[in-house]
Amino acid sequence: MEIKSVAELEQLLGAPTPRARTKERATLTEVDRQWLAHSPFVLVATADAAGNCDVSPKGDPPGFVHVIDDRTIAIPERPGNRRADGYHNILENPHIGLLFVIPGRNEALRINGRARLLRDAPFFDLMTVKGHRPIMALAVDIDTIFFHCQRALMRSDLWKPASWEPQALPSHANIVTSVQPVTETVAQLEEHYAEANYVRTLYA
């Protein structure tokens, strides 16, 4: 049975607690800055003008996000596959959602706002890793910030190695050959997707 109204949804889920209702803020606090300084990973959610959505992961050494001021942050762009789905979306629709995680912590920091793409800025030098400045940066003007509770990551056992089953699925090379047309052999793709090969090109 499909839920089609806010009233139906609230009847099913109940009303948010006062603490959940009032936890949003519009500027970075000191603890927000500390969280960003320790987070090596963020999920970036965007949508185009028609509402088609995308979520893209971004990662770098902890503290890779640059805090410009209490209402603005910047996320560096590194070499990748050049699809740039989220960036195409931002050119049509600047609204963005960010989810920052820290390995071993079950909370997550959520930031919602409006994004801009920067070709260069003086602070790019501060986001240099292994001698490489960012290709570009995603600047986010913050609308709301809040911490997401622990339940989702606790339920998933995300940080518990005993729950991990990395060998339960085929290798990435085998997955690629099964879902898209390729001209390479599995062996060639295994070499291409090898971790050592990625390590050599992470910033070059």
Secondary structure, 3 states (H helix, E strand, C coil): CCCCCHHHHHHHHCCCCHHHHCCCECCCCHHHHHHHHHCCEEEEEEECCCCCEEEEEEECCCCCCEEEECCEEEEEECCCCCCCHHHHHHHHCCEEEEEEECCCCCCEEEEEEEEEEECCCHHHHHHCECCECCCEEEEEEEEEEEEECCHHHHHHCCCCHHHCCHHHCCCHHHHHHHHCCCCCCHHHHHHHCCHHHHHHHCCC
